[in-house]
Amino acid sequence: MAPTLELDGLNELHAALIEERQIIVASVRKLRETRRQKGSFVLGDGSEAGLRFVAVQQQIDVVEAVIATLTGSQA
């Protein structure tokens, strides 16, 4: 079993990454809504956040895999 401190740190990192993913989604949603209200919405607005979203999701997957390995569970 992994030391509790290491596992606690990984759980905090996981929570922070989940929060970052939610922030990305909220930012894109707000950008699109603002542009719709102004009449300047263009298909693809916010798409540049897609790469950032994918990177954060990959980090989440890695952290979940490490936590699963350390706790001996299957994710």
A tleap script that builds the chain and sets N, CA, C and O, in Angstrom:
source leaprc.protein.ff14SB
mol = sequence {
  NMET ALA PRO THR LEU GLU LEU ASP GLY LEU
  ASN GLU LEU HIE ALA ALA LEU ILE GLU GLU
  ARG GLN ILE ILE VAL ALA SER VAL ARG LYS
  LEU ARG GLU THR ARG ARG GLN LYS GLY SER
  PHE VAL LEU GLY ASP GLY SER GLU ALA GLY
  LEU ARG PHE VAL ALA VAL GLN GLN GLN ILE
  ASP VAL VAL GLU ALA VAL ILE ALA THR LEU
  THR GLY SER GLN CALA
}
set mol.1.N position { 0.853 -1.194 0.000 }
set mol.1.CA position { 0.000 0.000 0.000 }
set mol.1.C position { 0.887 1.240 0.000 }
set mol.1.O position { 1.890 1.295 0.711 }
set mol.2.N position { 0.520 2.211 -0.783 }
set mol.2.CA position { 1.281 3.451 -0.890 }
set mol.2.C position { 1.162 4.241 0.394 }
set mol.2.O position { 0.159 4.158 1.102 }
set mol.3.N position { 2.186 5.001 0.684 }
set mol.3.CA position { 2.081 5.870 1.865 }
set mol.3.C position { 0.871 6.801 1.733 }
set mol.3.O position { 0.560 7.288 0.646 }
set mol.4.N position { 0.222 7.027 2.823 }
set mol.4.CA position { -0.996 7.846 2.823 }
set mol.4.C position { -0.747 9.237 2.262 }
set mol.4.O position { -1.586 9.780 1.543 }
set mol.5.N position { 0.396 9.812 2.586 }
set mol.5.CA position { 0.704 11.166 2.109 }
set mol.5.C position { 0.762 11.207 0.586 }
set mol.5.O position { 0.239 12.136 -0.031 }
set mol.6.N position { 1.397 10.204 -0.023 }
set mol.6.CA position { 1.484 10.152 -1.485 }
set mol.6.C position { 0.099 9.989 -2.114 }
set mol.6.O position { -0.228 10.655 -3.096 }
set mol.7.N position { -0.699 9.109 -1.546 }
set mol.7.CA position { -2.044 8.881 -2.059 }
set mol.7.C position { -2.918 10.121 -1.881 }
set mol.7.O position { -3.710 10.460 -2.761 }
set mol.8.N position { -2.774 10.793 -0.743 }
set mol.8.CA position { -3.520 12.041 -0.520 }
set mol.8.C position { -3.141 13.088 -1.564 }
set mol.8.O position { -4.004 13.794 -2.084 }
set mol.9.N position { -1.848 13.184 -1.866 }
set mol.9.CA position { -1.390 14.138 -2.871 }
set mol.9.C position { -1.946 13.823 -4.252 }
set mol.9.O position { -2.339 14.721 -4.996 }
set mol.10.N position { -1.972 12.541 -4.583 }
set mol.10.CA position { -2.529 12.142 -5.881 }
set mol.10.C position { -4.025 12.429 -5.948 }
set mol.10.O position { -4.531 12.854 -6.987 }
set mol.11.N position { -4.725 12.202 -4.857 }
set mol.11.CA position { -6.161 12.508 -4.834 }
set mol.11.C position { -6.409 14.006 -4.976 }
set mol.11.O position { -7.363 14.417 -5.636 }
set mol.12.N position { -5.560 14.820 -4.364 }
set mol.12.CA position { -5.690 16.276 -4.507 }
set mol.12.C position { -5.390 16.701 -5.943 }
set mol.12.O position { -6.078 17.555 -6.503 }
set mol.13.N position { -4.366 16.102 -6.530 }
set mol.13.CA position { -4.041 16.396 -7.932 }
set mol.13.C position { -5.200 16.004 -8.833 }
set mol.13.O position { -5.548 16.746 -9.751 }
set mol.14.N position { -5.792 14.863 -8.587 }
set mol.14.CA position { -6.938 14.393 -9.372 }
set mol.14.C position { -8.088 15.396 -9.269 }
set mol.14.O position { -8.691 15.763 -10.278 }
set mol.15.N position { -8.384 15.832 -8.060 }
set mol.15.CA position { -9.470 16.798 -7.861 }
set mol.15.C position { -9.173 18.116 -8.584 }
set mol.15.O position { -10.075 18.722 -9.163 }
set mol.16.N position { -7.921 18.558 -8.552 }
set mol.16.CA position { -7.543 19.803 -9.218 }
set mol.16.C position { -7.685 19.671 -10.738 }
set mol.16.O position { -8.119 20.607 -11.410 }
set mol.17.N position { -7.320 18.517 -11.265 }
set mol.17.CA position { -7.448 18.310 -12.706 }
set mol.17.C position { -8.913 18.256 -13.138 }
set mol.17.O position { -9.276 18.782 -14.190 }
set mol.18.N position { -9.745 17.619 -12.324 }
set mol.18.CA position { -11.184 17.584 -12.612 }
set mol.18.C position { -11.732 19.015 -12.610 }
set mol.18.O position { -12.528 19.385 -13.473 }
set mol.19.N position { -11.298 19.809 -11.637 }
set mol.19.CA position { -11.742 21.204 -11.563 }
set mol.19.C position { -11.277 21.987 -12.787 }
set mol.19.O position { -12.036 22.787 -13.333 }
set mol.20.N position { -10.043 21.765 -13.220 }
set mol.20.CA position { -9.525 22.445 -14.410 }
set mol.20.C position { -10.348 22.081 -15.642 }
set mol.20.O position { -10.639 22.941 -16.473 }
set mol.21.N position { -10.720 20.818 -15.758 }
set mol.21.CA position { -11.553 20.373 -16.885 }
set mol.21.C position { -12.898 21.096 -16.856 }
set mol.21.O position { -13.398 21.521 -17.897 }
set mol.22.N position { -13.480 21.235 -15.679 }
set mol.22.CA position { -14.764 21.929 -15.545 }
set mol.22.C position { -14.626 23.412 -15.886 }
set mol.22.O position { -15.532 24.003 -16.474 }
set mol.23.N position { -13.505 24.005 -15.520 }
set mol.23.CA position { -13.261 25.415 -15.827 }
set mol.23.C position { -13.159 25.624 -17.339 }
set mol.23.O position { -13.682 26.602 -17.873 }
set mol.24.N position { -12.485 24.705 -18.019 }
set mol.24.CA position { -12.362 24.800 -19.480 }
set mol.24.C position { -13.744 24.762 -20.122 }
set mol.24.O position { -14.064 25.583 -20.981 }
set mol.25.N position { -14.552 23.809 -19.700 }
set mol.25.CA position { -15.900 23.675 -20.260 }
set mol.25.C position { -16.724 24.928 -19.988 }
set mol.25.O position { -17.407 25.430 -20.881 }
set mol.26.N position { -16.664 25.434 -18.763 }
set mol.26.CA position { -17.428 26.636 -18.411 }
set mol.26.C position { -16.949 27.846 -19.211 }
set mol.26.O position { -17.760 28.676 -19.622 }
set mol.27.N position { -15.644 27.950 -19.434 }
set mol.27.CA position { -15.098 29.079 -20.201 }
set mol.27.C position { -15.598 29.064 -21.633 }
set mol.27.O position { -16.000 30.096 -22.171 }
set mol.28.N position { -15.572 27.896 -22.244 }
set mol.28.CA position { -16.045 27.791 -23.626 }
set mol.28.C position { -17.534 28.102 -23.702 }
set mol.28.O position { -17.991 28.808 -24.601 }
set mol.29.N position { -18.279 27.563 -22.746 }
set mol.29.CA position { -19.724 27.816 -22.716 }
set mol.29.C position { -19.998 29.312 -22.584 }
set mol.29.O position { -20.861 29.853 -23.276 }
set mol.30.N position { -19.261 29.980 -21.693 }
set mol.30.CA position { -19.463 31.423 -21.490 }
set mol.30.C position { -19.065 32.210 -22.740 }
set mol.30.O position { -19.771 33.135 -23.142 }
set mol.31.N position { -17.942 31.846 -23.350 }
set mol.31.CA position { -17.508 32.517 -24.579 }
set mol.31.C position { -18.569 32.408 -25.660 }
set mol.31.O position { -18.925 33.398 -26.298 }
set mol.32.N position { -19.068 31.198 -25.857 }
set mol.32.CA position { -20.064 30.989 -26.908 }
set mol.32.C position { -21.358 31.742 -26.618 }
set mol.32.O position { -21.955 32.331 -27.520 }
set mol.33.N position { -21.788 31.722 -25.364 }
set mol.33.CA position { -23.015 32.429 -25.028 }
set mol.33.C position { -22.853 33.935 -25.219 }
set mol.33.O position { -23.747 34.600 -25.743 }
set mol.34.N position { -21.712 34.466 -24.793 }
set mol.34.CA position { -21.449 35.901 -24.951 }
set mol.34.C position { -21.441 36.281 -26.425 }
set mol.34.O position { -22.011 37.301 -26.812 }
set mol.35.N position { -20.799 35.467 -27.239 }
set mol.35.CA position { -20.733 35.769 -28.671 }
set mol.35.C position { -22.111 35.645 -29.324 }
set mol.35.O position { -22.439 36.407 -30.234 }
set mol.36.N position { -22.911 34.693 -28.864 }
set mol.36.CA position { -24.275 34.571 -29.416 }
set mol.36.C position { -25.084 35.819 -29.092 }
set mol.36.O position { -25.805 36.337 -29.945 }
set mol.37.N position { -24.962 36.302 -27.850 }
set mol.37.CA position { -25.707 37.486 -27.436 }
set mol.37.C position { -25.280 38.713 -28.236 }
set mol.37.O position { -26.105 39.569 -28.555 }
set mol.38.N position { -24.013 38.797 -28.555 }
set mol.38.CA position { -23.505 39.932 -29.330 }
set mol.38.C position { -23.730 39.747 -30.828 }
set mol.38.O position { -23.551 40.677 -31.614 }
set mol.39.N position { -24.124 38.542 -31.209 }
set mol.39.CA position { -24.321 38.272 -32.626 }
set mol.39.C position { -23.027 38.022 -33.372 }
set mol.39.O position { -22.988 38.107 -34.600 }
set mol.40.N position { -21.963 37.713 -32.635 }
set mol.40.CA position { -20.671 37.494 -33.296 }
set mol.40.C position { -20.213 36.047 -33.202 }
set mol.40.O position { -19.041 35.744 -33.421 }
set mol.41.N position { -21.142 35.155 -32.875 }
set mol.41.CA position { -20.790 33.736 -32.760 }
set mol.41.C position { -20.426 33.176 -34.121 }
set mol.41.O position { -21.107 33.427 -35.115 }
set mol.42.N position { -19.346 32.415 -34.153 }
set mol.42.CA position { -18.903 31.737 -35.362 }
set mol.42.C position { -18.712 30.269 -35.001 }
set mol.42.O position { -18.173 29.945 -33.943 }
set mol.43.N position { -19.154 29.393 -35.882 }
set mol.43.CA position { -18.977 27.974 -35.647 }
set mol.43.C position { -17.500 27.689 -35.363 }
set mol.43.O position { -16.627 28.089 -36.134 }
set mol.44.N position { -17.232 27.011 -34.279 }
set mol.44.CA position { -15.852 26.713 -33.901 }
set mol.44.C position { -15.325 27.601 -32.798 }
set mol.44.O position { -14.204 27.400 -32.330 }
set mol.45.N position { -16.118 28.597 -32.363 }
set mol.45.CA position { -15.682 29.433 -31.248 }
set mol.45.C position { -15.361 28.550 -30.043 }
set mol.45.O position { -16.165 27.709 -29.641 }
set mol.46.N position { -14.206 28.750 -29.490 }
set mol.46.CA position { -13.792 27.985 -28.319 }
set mol.46.C position { -13.073 26.696 -28.652 }
set mol.46.O position { -12.652 25.966 -27.754 }
set mol.47.N position { -12.930 26.409 -29.938 }
set mol.47.CA position { -12.323 25.144 -30.334 }
set mol.47.C position { -10.854 25.047 -29.919 }
set mol.47.O position { -10.328 23.946 -29.760 }
set mol.48.N position { -10.193 26.187 -29.743 }
set mol.48.CA position { -8.796 26.155 -29.320 }
set mol.48.C position { -8.649 25.549 -27.919 }
set mol.48.O position { -7.569 25.095 -27.542 }
set mol.49.N position { -9.734 25.548 -27.162 }
set mol.49.CA position { -9.709 24.937 -25.825 }
set mol.49.C position { -9.723 23.413 -25.913 }
set mol.49.O position { -9.461 22.733 -24.920 }
set mol.50.N position { -10.021 22.881 -27.077 }
set mol.50.CA position { -10.092 21.431 -27.246 }
set mol.50.C position { -8.780 20.733 -26.932 }
set mol.50.O position { -8.773 19.697 -26.268 }
set mol.51.N position { -7.668 21.289 -27.403 }
set mol.51.CA position { -6.367 20.690 -27.135 }
set mol.51.C position { -6.051 20.707 -25.647 }
set mol.51.O position { -5.524 19.738 -25.101 }
set mol.52.N position { -6.376 21.810 -25.003 }
set mol.52.CA position { -6.161 21.919 -23.554 }
set mol.52.C position { -7.025 20.916 -22.815 }
set mol.52.O position { -6.571 20.283 -21.861 }
set mol.53.N position { -8.269 20.767 -23.251 }
set mol.53.CA position { -9.190 19.822 -22.635 }
set mol.53.C position { -8.646 18.399 -22.761 }
set mol.53.O position { -8.650 17.644 -21.789 }
set mol.54.N position { -8.183 18.036 -23.943 }
set mol.54.CA position { -7.640 16.693 -24.178 }
set mol.54.C position { -6.417 16.448 -23.300 }
set mol.54.O position { -6.275 15.368 -22.727 }
set mol.55.N position { -5.540 17.434 -23.189 }
set mol.55.CA position { -4.339 17.289 -22.357 }
set mol.55.C position { -4.714 17.069 -20.895 }
set mol.55.O position { -4.136 16.214 -20.224 }
set mol.56.N position { -5.676 17.836 -20.405 }
set mol.56.CA position { -6.111 17.684 -19.017 }
set mol.56.C position { -6.754 16.315 -18.819 }
set mol.56.O position { -6.517 15.667 -17.799 }
set mol.57.N position { -7.558 15.866 -19.773 }
set mol.57.CA position { -8.192 14.557 -19.658 }
set mol.57.C position { -7.148 13.443 -19.639 }
set mol.57.O position { -7.298 12.470 -18.900 }
set mol.58.N position { -6.105 13.574 -20.435 }
set mol.58.CA position { -5.035 12.571 -20.437 }
set mol.58.C position { -4.329 12.541 -19.084 }
set mol.58.O position { -3.976 11.471 -18.588 }
set mol.59.N position { -4.125 13.710 -18.493 }
set mol.59.CA position { -3.499 13.777 -17.175 }
set mol.59.C position { -4.389 13.111 -16.130 }
set mol.59.O position { -3.899 12.405 -15.249 }
set mol.60.N position { -5.690 13.338 -16.232 }
set mol.60.CA position { -6.639 12.710 -15.311 }
set mol.60.C position { -6.552 11.190 -15.433 }
set mol.60.O position { -6.523 10.483 -14.425 }
set mol.61.N position { -6.512 10.696 -16.653 }
set mol.61.CA position { -6.421 9.256 -16.880 }
set mol.61.C position { -5.160 8.668 -16.266 }
set mol.61.O position { -5.199 7.590 -15.674 }
set mol.62.N position { -4.043 9.374 -16.406 }
set mol.62.CA position { -2.778 8.894 -15.845 }
set mol.62.C position { -2.844 8.865 -14.317 }
set mol.62.O position { -2.439 7.885 -13.691 }
set mol.63.N position { -3.348 9.931 -13.730 }
set mol.63.CA position { -3.446 9.986 -12.266 }
set mol.63.C position { -4.379 8.893 -11.758 }
set mol.63.O position { -4.080 8.247 -10.754 }
set mol.64.N position { -5.501 8.678 -12.436 }
set mol.64.CA position { -6.418 7.615 -12.028 }
set mol.64.C position { -5.744 6.245 -12.108 }
set mol.64.O position { -5.955 5.396 -11.243 }
set mol.65.N position { -4.939 6.033 -13.140 }
set mol.65.CA position { -4.232 4.759 -13.285 }
set mol.65.C position { -3.210 4.566 -12.163 }
set mol.65.O position { -3.079 3.467 -11.625 }
set mol.66.N position { -2.494 5.620 -11.814 }
set mol.66.CA position { -1.508 5.533 -10.737 }
set mol.66.C position { -2.209 5.257 -9.411 }
set mol.66.O position { -1.757 4.418 -8.633 }
set mol.67.N position { -3.301 5.954 -9.152 }
set mol.67.CA position { -4.057 5.731 -7.913 }
set mol.67.C position { -4.560 4.287 -7.866 }
set mol.67.O position { -4.463 3.626 -6.831 }
set mol.68.N position { -5.088 3.805 -8.971 }
set mol.68.CA position { -5.581 2.430 -9.018 }
set mol.68.C position { -4.464 1.429 -8.742 }
set mol.68.O position { -4.658 0.448 -8.024 }
set mol.69.N position { -3.298 1.687 -9.320 }
set mol.69.CA position { -2.150 0.795 -9.110 }
set mol.69.C position { -1.725 0.817 -7.640 }
set mol.69.O position { -1.466 -0.229 -7.044 }
set mol.70.N position { -1.657 2.001 -7.071 }
set mol.70.CA position { -1.207 2.119 -5.688 }
set mol.70.C position { -2.185 1.529 -4.690 }
set mol.70.O position { -1.783 1.022 -3.643 }
set mol.71.N position { -3.462 1.595 -5.010 }
set mol.71.CA position { -4.456 1.062 -4.095 }
set mol.71.C position { -4.795 -0.391 -4.402 }
set mol.71.O position { -5.516 -1.044 -3.647 }
set mol.72.N position { -4.266 -0.893 -5.525 }
set mol.72.CA position { -4.512 -2.277 -5.897 }
set mol.72.C position { -5.897 -2.544 -6.446 }
set mol.72.O position { -6.339 -3.692 -6.486 }
set mol.73.N position { -6.593 -1.485 -6.876 }
set mol.73.CA position { -7.942 -1.654 -7.429 }
set mol.73.C position { -7.907 -1.534 -8.940 }
set mol.73.O position { -6.935 -1.045 -9.516 }
set mol.74.N position { -8.956 -1.977 -9.561 }
set mol.74.CA position { -9.099 -1.861 -11.003 }
set mol.74.C position { -10.004 -0.680 -11.300 }
set mol.74.O position { -11.143 -0.645 -10.834 }
set mol.75.N position { -9.517 0.295 -12.075 }
set mol.75.CA position { -10.324 1.481 -12.400 }
set mol.75.C position { -11.162 1.221 -13.614 }
set mol.75.O position { -11.911 2.097 -14.047 }
savepdb mol mol.pdb
quit
